[in-house]
Amino acid sequence: MIAMPPKGSPDDPWSEMMKAGMAGDERTYRRLLEDISRFVRAMARSAFNRARMGDAEVEDAVQETLLAIHLKRHTWDMGQKLGPWVSAIARHKIIDAMRRRGGRRIEPIEAFQDFIAAPAEEDPHALSDAKKLLITLPPRQRDIVQSISLDGQSIAATAARLSMTEVAVRVALHRALKALAAAWRRSIS
């Protein structure tokens, strides 16, 4: 069980332990850091799990938090509770660890298809809007966009079917998408 300071309690046990530690009681200070490490570990695991980042960086965040607490203990106001001070330091160290890690997320490979799958039912209004915009394109560009963007055909297959080079299909697709974007902007203004 994590020995966390009770909320609203005037005799916060962590505060008393920190005061004793600062007065030279090494055993109490060590016990306080062990309690804090369990609290911060749980806090870090929860944050990393919510962000779907795994828990590879949890121990680093815990150690950085403990080090910051130890090095900055002289800045803690003894008239205040220790819990909020510890929580603020831990929160900042966890955020720093997440930023260092970047936007990487760990997804199980089994969920890959569900993660990137398109919605089961498309919005019929969105498709009708797309078809209205497609009509504004010349027939060949319309065929290329339909084939690649809507039907999911490869550039190579589309080029072979239309007796074009792949480069010509890419250029035509780029021009068609640019024209569609302009037509869409005109339709919403």
Beta strands, then each sheet from edge to edge (+ up, - down):
end
